[in-house]
Amino acid sequence: MPGGGCVGILAGAGPLPAQVAAAALEKGKSVFVVGFRDFADTARLAPYAHEIIRLAAVGEILAALKKHGCRELVLIGPVRRPAWRDLRPDAEGARILARLGRAIFLGDDGLLGAVVRVLGEEGFIVRGAHEFLDHATGRSGTLGRVAPDEQAQQDIARGVQVLRAMAALDIGQGCVVQSGLVLAVEALEGTDAMLGRCGKLMQAGSGGVLIKMPKSGQDLRADMPTIGPETLENAARNGLRGVAFQPGVTLLTDPDRCIALADRYGLFLYGLTTEDLKEEK
């Protein structure tokens, strides 16, 4: 990735937008952040040049990005999809929505992929957050002191199968499996809410396993699976025994703390291996 230039960051919720900003500065780039009102963590964005703008005020967003000379863009941080009746787009927003067409009625992957395409047509180069946070995408194998046992490995394999089946329907990036039983799949509610549901569904015996991985063919510039300290806290709170993820294509918002929490709670934190991801013939 060439040095110099201004990276525009379209910031949803959570710590990742600020982490991308810091990483871009370390790579010799300048940054400008557009924080989406009601979503972005303004305290975390405070050290960086930024504006807080309403999600549907697309004209204002594009003007701010162009004013700061941003050519590269990163979309990072969750944004709850609004009801269209509440969106109130400005004139530029209405034009962009018209260009998105039927994609606005698709699942997140289809919609976000269309957003990336339109931004490219507007003259921006859309980068993935992992291009800046390459230290935070994990590695294969056990990351902490606890390793998955044979039953957990079987549950991980089952979860990989489930997520591959879900990918064709653009449903989600996570599921929870316990002793071969699928307790929950992630949909619009997100991982933390899914884990909250699992606490009431957990069966007797060893706890469930959370598996996170991107959908097949997913555009990682628009959306990547994410695991953070809250994921480990919620996993422990709701009776899980571990978390498995696909390394290289999953963001860990704070890898060291995630590992420390896994060790504290006696959970495994495990990066899927090539063998785990091998498709059955």
C-alpha positions as CSV (number, residue, x, y, z in Angstrom):
1,M,0.0,0.0,0.0
2,P,1.6,3.3,-1.1
3,G,2.4,5.9,1.6
4,G,1.0,9.4,1.8
5,G,-2.5,10.6,1.0
6,C,-5.5,11.1,3.2
7,V,-7.6,8.1,4.2
8,G,-11.2,8.8,4.8
9,I,-12.8,6.6,7.5
10,L,-16.6,6.1,7.5
11,A,-17.1,5.3,11.2
12,G,-19.8,3.3,12.8
13,A,-19.8,2.2,16.4
14,G,-17.1,0.6,18.5
15,P,-13.3,1.0,18.9
16,L,-12.3,-0.1,15.4
17,P,-12.6,3.2,13.5
18,A,-10.2,4.9,15.9
19,Q,-7.8,1.9,15.7
20,V,-7.8,2.2,11.9
21,A,-7.1,5.9,12.1
22,A,-4.1,5.3,14.4
23,A,-2.8,2.5,12.2
24,A,-3.1,4.7,9.0
25,L,-1.2,7.5,10.7
26,E,1.6,5.0,11.6
27,K,1.7,4.0,7.9
28,G,2.5,7.7,7.0
29,K,-1.0,8.7,5.9
30,S,-3.2,11.5,7.1
31,V,-6.8,10.7,8.2
32,F,-10.2,12.3,8.2
33,V,-13.1,10.5,9.9
34,V,-16.8,10.9,9.2
35,G,-18.5,9.6,12.3
36,F,-22.1,8.6,11.7
37,R,-24.3,10.4,14.2
38,D,-26.0,8.2,16.9
39,F,-23.5,5.4,16.1
40,A,-19.8,6.6,16.2
41,D,-17.9,6.7,19.5
42,T,-17.1,10.5,19.6
43,A,-14.8,10.2,22.6
44,R,-12.6,7.7,20.7
45,L,-12.6,9.9,17.5
46,A,-11.7,13.1,19.4
47,P,-7.9,12.8,18.7
48,Y,-8.4,12.7,15.0
49,A,-9.7,15.2,12.4
50,H,-13.4,14.3,12.1
51,E,-16.9,15.5,11.6
52,I,-20.1,13.8,13.0
53,I,-22.7,13.7,10.2
54,R,-26.1,12.1,9.8
55,L,-26.0,8.8,8.0
56,A,-28.3,9.8,5.1
57,A,-26.7,13.2,4.6
58,V,-24.6,11.8,1.7
59,G,-24.0,15.2,0.1
60,E,-22.5,16.5,3.3
61,I,-20.4,13.4,3.7
62,L,-19.0,13.4,0.2
63,A,-18.3,17.1,0.4
64,A,-16.3,16.7,3.6
65,L,-14.3,13.8,2.2
66,K,-13.4,15.7,-0.9
67,K,-12.6,18.8,1.1
68,H,-10.0,16.9,3.0
69,G,-8.5,15.3,-0.1
70,C,-9.6,11.7,0.7
71,R,-9.3,9.3,-2.1
72,E,-9.0,6.1,-0.1
73,L,-11.9,5.1,2.1
74,V,-12.4,2.5,4.9
75,L,-15.9,1.5,6.1
76,I,-15.6,0.3,9.6
77,G,-17.8,-0.2,12.7
78,P,-21.4,-1.5,13.0
79,V,-24.3,0.7,11.9
80,R,-27.8,-0.5,12.6
81,R,-29.8,-0.6,9.4
82,P,-32.4,2.2,9.7
83,A,-36.1,1.9,8.7
84,W,-36.3,3.5,5.3
85,R,-39.1,5.8,6.5
86,D,-36.7,7.3,9.1
87,L,-33.8,7.7,6.7
88,R,-34.6,11.2,5.3
89,P,-31.9,11.3,2.7
90,D,-30.7,14.6,1.3
91,A,-30.7,15.2,-2.5
92,E,-27.3,13.4,-2.9
93,G,-28.5,10.6,-0.7
94,A,-31.6,10.1,-2.8
95,R,-29.4,9.9,-5.9
96,I,-27.1,7.3,-4.3
97,L,-30.1,5.3,-3.1
98,A,-31.5,5.3,-6.7
99,R,-28.2,3.9,-7.9
100,L,-28.2,1.2,-5.3
101,G,-31.6,0.1,-6.6
102,R,-32.8,-3.3,-5.5
103,A,-29.6,-3.8,-3.4
104,I,-31.2,-1.8,-0.6
105,F,-33.6,-4.6,0.0
106,L,-30.9,-7.3,0.1
107,G,-29.1,-8.7,3.1
108,D,-26.1,-6.8,4.6
109,D,-23.6,-8.5,2.2
110,G,-25.5,-7.5,-0.9
111,L,-26.2,-4.0,0.3
112,L,-22.6,-3.3,1.5
113,G,-21.2,-4.7,-1.7
114,A,-23.4,-2.3,-3.7
115,V,-22.2,0.6,-1.5
116,V,-18.6,-0.3,-2.2
117,R,-19.3,-0.4,-5.9
118,V,-21.1,3.0,-5.9
119,L,-18.2,4.6,-3.8
120,G,-15.8,3.3,-6.5
121,E,-17.9,4.9,-9.2
122,E,-17.7,8.1,-7.2
123,G,-13.9,8.0,-7.6
124,F,-12.9,6.5,-4.2
125,I,-10.7,3.5,-3.6
126,V,-12.3,1.4,-0.9
127,R,-9.8,-0.4,1.4
128,G,-10.5,-3.1,3.9
129,A,-9.8,-2.4,7.6
130,H,-7.6,-5.5,7.7
131,E,-5.2,-3.7,5.3
132,F,-4.3,-1.3,8.1
133,L,-5.0,-3.6,11.1
134,D,-3.0,-6.6,9.8
135,H,-1.7,-7.3,13.3
136,A,-5.2,-7.8,14.6
137,T,-6.5,-10.6,12.4
138,G,-5.3,-13.5,14.6
139,R,-3.5,-16.7,13.6
140,S,-4.3,-20.4,13.3
141,G,-4.4,-22.6,16.4
142,T,-4.9,-22.0,20.1
143,L,-4.2,-18.4,21.1
144,G,-4.3,-18.7,24.9
145,R,-3.8,-21.4,27.5
146,V,-6.9,-23.4,26.9
147,A,-7.2,-25.6,23.8
148,P,-10.4,-27.1,22.3
149,D,-10.9,-30.8,23.2
150,E,-12.3,-33.4,20.8
151,Q,-16.0,-32.5,21.4
152,A,-15.2,-28.8,20.9
153,Q,-13.4,-29.7,17.6
154,Q,-16.5,-31.6,16.5
155,D,-18.7,-28.6,17.4
156,I,-16.3,-26.3,15.5
157,A,-16.6,-28.5,12.4
158,R,-20.4,-28.5,12.7
159,G,-20.3,-24.7,13.0
160,V,-18.2,-24.3,9.8
161,Q,-20.8,-26.4,8.0
162,V,-23.7,-24.3,9.3
163,L,-22.0,-21.0,8.3
164,R,-21.2,-22.2,4.8
165,A,-24.9,-23.1,4.4
166,M,-26.0,-19.7,5.8
167,A,-23.6,-17.9,3.4
168,A,-25.7,-18.8,0.4
169,L,-28.6,-17.0,2.0
170,D,-26.6,-13.9,3.2
171,I,-27.8,-14.4,6.8
172,G,-24.8,-14.0,9.2
173,Q,-21.3,-14.6,10.2
174,G,-21.7,-16.6,13.5
175,C,-23.4,-19.5,15.1
176,V,-23.3,-21.4,18.4
177,V,-23.1,-25.2,18.6
178,Q,-23.2,-27.4,21.7
179,S,-22.5,-31.1,21.4
180,G,-23.6,-31.0,17.8
181,L,-26.8,-29.1,18.5
182,V,-27.1,-25.7,16.8
183,L,-28.3,-23.4,19.6
184,A,-28.4,-20.1,17.5
185,V,-27.4,-18.5,14.3
186,E,-26.5,-14.8,14.0
187,A,-28.9,-12.7,12.0
188,L,-29.7,-8.9,12.2
189,E,-29.3,-8.8,16.0
190,G,-25.5,-9.3,16.0
191,T,-23.2,-11.6,17.9
192,D,-23.7,-10.2,21.4
193,A,-27.5,-10.4,21.3
194,M,-27.2,-13.9,19.8
195,L,-25.0,-15.0,22.8
196,G,-27.5,-13.5,25.2
197,R,-30.2,-15.8,23.7
198,C,-27.9,-18.8,24.1
199,G,-27.6,-18.4,27.8
200,K,-31.3,-19.6,28.1
201,L,-30.8,-22.4,25.6
202,M,-27.6,-24.0,26.9
203,Q,-28.0,-27.8,27.5
204,A,-26.4,-29.8,30.4
205,G,-22.8,-30.9,29.9
206,S,-20.0,-29.0,28.3
207,G,-20.8,-25.5,27.1
208,G,-21.4,-24.3,23.5
209,V,-18.9,-23.0,21.0
210,L,-19.1,-19.7,19.1
211,I,-17.8,-19.9,15.5
212,K,-17.2,-16.8,13.5
213,M,-16.2,-16.7,9.8
214,P,-17.0,-14.6,6.8
215,K,-19.4,-15.7,4.1
216,S,-18.0,-17.3,1.0
217,G,-17.2,-14.6,-1.5
218,Q,-17.9,-11.8,1.0
219,D,-16.3,-8.4,0.2
220,L,-14.1,-7.9,3.2
221,R,-13.8,-4.2,2.4
222,A,-17.4,-3.7,3.5
223,D,-17.8,-6.1,6.4
224,M,-15.6,-8.4,8.4
225,P,-16.4,-10.7,11.3
226,T,-15.2,-9.1,14.5
227,I,-14.3,-10.4,17.9
228,G,-13.6,-8.2,20.9
229,P,-13.3,-8.3,24.7
230,E,-17.1,-8.0,25.0
231,T,-17.4,-11.2,22.9
232,L,-15.3,-13.1,25.4
233,E,-17.2,-11.6,28.4
234,N,-20.5,-12.5,26.8
235,A,-19.3,-16.0,25.9
236,A,-18.3,-16.6,29.6
237,R,-21.5,-15.0,30.9
238,N,-23.7,-17.2,28.8
239,G,-22.1,-20.6,29.4
240,L,-19.9,-21.0,26.4
241,R,-16.6,-22.9,26.5
242,G,-14.8,-21.2,23.7
243,V,-14.7,-19.1,20.5
244,A,-13.3,-20.1,17.1
245,F,-12.7,-17.8,14.2
246,Q,-11.2,-17.7,10.8
247,P,-7.8,-16.0,11.0
248,G,-6.7,-13.4,8.4
249,V,-10.3,-12.5,7.7
250,T,-11.5,-11.7,11.3
251,L,-10.7,-8.6,13.2
252,L,-9.8,-8.9,16.9
253,T,-10.4,-5.4,18.4
254,D,-7.9,-6.0,21.2
255,P,-6.0,-9.3,20.7
256,D,-4.0,-9.2,23.9
257,R,-7.1,-8.5,26.1
258,C,-9.1,-11.1,24.2
259,I,-6.5,-13.7,25.0
260,A,-6.2,-12.6,28.6
261,L,-10.0,-12.8,29.1
262,A,-10.1,-16.2,27.5
263,D,-7.5,-17.4,30.0
264,R,-9.2,-15.8,32.9
265,Y,-12.5,-17.5,32.2
266,G,-11.1,-20.8,31.1
267,L,-12.3,-20.4,27.5
268,F,-10.4,-21.4,24.4
269,L,-9.8,-18.8,21.7
270,Y,-9.0,-20.7,18.5
271,G,-8.0,-19.7,15.0
272,L,-9.3,-22.2,12.4
273,T,-6.7,-24.2,10.6
274,T,-6.5,-25.2,7.0
275,E,-7.7,-28.7,8.1
276,D,-10.7,-27.2,9.9
277,L,-11.7,-25.3,6.8
278,K,-11.3,-28.2,4.4
279,E,-14.6,-29.0,2.7
280,E,-15.8,-32.5,2.9
281,K,-16.1,-34.3,-0.4
